[in-house]
Amino acid sequence: MSESLTLAPTADPQVFLAPDGRRLSPPPGWTCLPPGDAALTRRVKLAGPSWAVVEKKGRKLFSRGLWAPAATIESLRVTLDAERSTEAHAKKRAADVARRERTQAAYVVTFEQSVLEFLRFAPLWDTLARTVAARVAAHATPVGSGTVARTERIPVEERARAAVIAWMRHQTTGYDDMQIARVKGARREVRRELADISRAVLDLHRRDEAHTARACPLCQAAAAPA
């Protein structure tokens, strides 16, 4: 059995579960290429039969490595290492890094502006709005953060709204210390209720009316050290 498959791990590190329920062990001479080197993984997949081991946790999928003939992995590793040692590769890598940094910097600016547009605080609260927007962007936009700001499935305006509510849930409510029953839908209901409260707090700052900062959870969160 050596076709290209996507399998799930089991308690036995040498046994994997196929989509059709079969329990499979790697053929003789195969080894596991750990996740982390995307270029090598792509080449091994294209070179012939392989098994991708993927574990699902909730809605997320996590790679547990790629099984393939050891000789194939080693041969491709040597070839790739030789390519990576050249000056041309170094220049290309530096250019790619610079391009990604420029793209990320531009996205942070765009995202922070989208947050400001969602907040649309009254002029009296302009400084607060800019502080909140900067805090939310700093938390939500880093590459690999796994936040809603990093998804491309929804427009940036929706990402900004969701990121503000998520940030407020952790910074202006007692959500992190709540004891929530392990009942299906309970956590979702708590989040919905807290989101309603957060939206009400935001609405207070869309009116050009002063209030006591000490009594406002958003003002207190913004005043705390970043």
N, C-alpha and C positions, 0 to 999 in steps of 0.2 A: 504494500500500500504506500504509494509515493506521490500521489497527485497533490496539486496545490489546494490547500484547505485552510479554513479559518476554524480553529478549535477553541474549546474552553478548558481551563485548567481543572484538575481534580486534586484531591488530597495527596495523590501519588505524583511526584514531579516527573515521572516517566510515563504517565498515562494521561490521555487527553480525551475530551468528549466531543464527538462530531455532531453536527446539526441533526443528523438522523438517529442519534442515540448510540452510535457505535463508540466503544472505548478503544482507543488506538495508542500504540506505543511506537516511537520513532524507529525507522528501519536501521539496520546495522550501518555504522559509519556516519550517522547523522549526529549533529551537535546543535546546541542552541546559540544563536547570535543574540546577545542581550539588546534591549532597546537602547537608543541613544545616538546611534550613527545612522541618520536617515539615508545618506547617500549609499552607504554600503548595503543597508537593508534593501533599498530599491534595486540595486544591481543583483543581489542574491535572488530576489523574487523573479527578476527577468531572466535569470540564468537557467532556471529549470524548476523542478518540483520543490515545494517548500510547504511548511505548515506554520501559519501565523497563530500564535496562542494569545487570545484576547479575553480578558476578564471584565465582566460587566458588574458595576457597582452603582445601583440606582439607575440613573439615566446616562451615566458616563461609562466609557469603554477605556480600559487600560491595557496597553501592550505588555505581554509577559515574555516577549522574545519571538524570534523566528527560527524554526528548526529547518535545517537543510543539510546536504552532504558537507562534512567537515572540509573535504578537499576543495569544494567550490567556494566556501566561505574564506578559506585561507588564501586561495589563489586570487580572489577578487580583493581581499584586504591588501595583499602585497602590491597589486596593480594600483589600487587607490592611494596607498601610502606614497608610491612613487610619483603619482600625479600631484599629490598635495605638497610634495617637497620642492616643486619647481617655483621659480620666481613668478611665472605667469599666474600660477594658482594663487600665490600670496597676494598679488596685485588685485586679482579678481575678488578674492575674499575681502580685502580691505575696502574695495569699491562697494561690495554687497553690504558690508557692515555700515558704511557711511550712508548708503541709500536707505537702509532700514531705519537708521537713526533719524534721518530727515523725515521719513514717512511717519515715524512714531511721534516726533516733535510736532508735526503738522496736525496729527490726529488729536493730540492732547489739547492744542489750541482750539480746534473745531469742537471737541467734546465739551470743553469748559464753556465755550460760547453757547452751546446748546443747553447746558445746565442753566446758564444765566437767563436764557430766553424762556426756559420752563419756569424758573423762579419768578421772573417779572415782578420783583419787589418794588414797592413805592420808593421814590427818591430818598425819603428819610432813612431807608434801610439799604441803600446802595452798597455801603461798605460791608455790611453783613452779607449781602448777596454775593459779592466778589470773594469774600472769605470762604463762604460755603461752597461756591463753585470750584475754587482752587482746591479745597479739602476733598471734595467728592472726586474731582478729576485725578488728584494725586493717588487716591485710594483705588479708583476703578480702572484706570487706563494702563497700568504697567503690563507689558507683554507677559503672558503666562499666568496672570492673576486669576483667570477663570471667572471673572465677574461678567455681568451682563454687558458692560461696556466693550468687551472683547468679541462679542458675537456679531456676526454679519447677517443674521437671519431677520433682524428687524431694523428699521431706519434709525439713524443716530438720535433723532428726537425722542423716540421711544426708549432707547437705551439710556438717555439722559434722565428721563422721568423715573425710570425704574431704579437707576443708580442713586438718585437723590433719596427716594423712599427707602432703599436698602441701607444707605448710609445713616439716615435718620433713625431707622429701626435700632441700629447698634449704638448710635451716639446720643440719642435723645429719649430713649425709652429703657425700660428694665428688661428688655427681651433677652439679653445674654444671661441673665440670672434667673429667668423664669423656669419653674418646674412644669413642663408641659406633658400632659398624659400621653402615653404611647398608644394613642388611638388614631386610626386612619382619619386624616382630615383635620385633626386637632391643631397641629402646627400651622397648617394653611389658614385655619380660621383665626388663630391668634395673629398671624401676620396681616390678615385682611383688616382686623380691628385696629391694629397698630398703624396700618397705612392710612386708615380713615382719620386717626388722631393726628398723624403727621401732616396730612393734607390740610387739616383745620389749623395747625400751627403755621403752615406756609401762608394760608389765607390771611392770618393776622398781619403778616408783613407785606401784604399786597395793598394794605390800606395805609395811607400817610398819617398814621396815628401812633403816638408814642406809647410805650408801656414799660413796665419795670423789667429791666434785663434779668434781675435775679430770679424773677418768677417765670422766665421764658426758657424752656429747655433748649431751644435752638440757639438763643443768644449765649447761654451757658456753654454749650458744646463748641461754638465758634470761638469763645474766649479762652477755652482750655488749650494747653500746648498741643501743637500738631503732632 
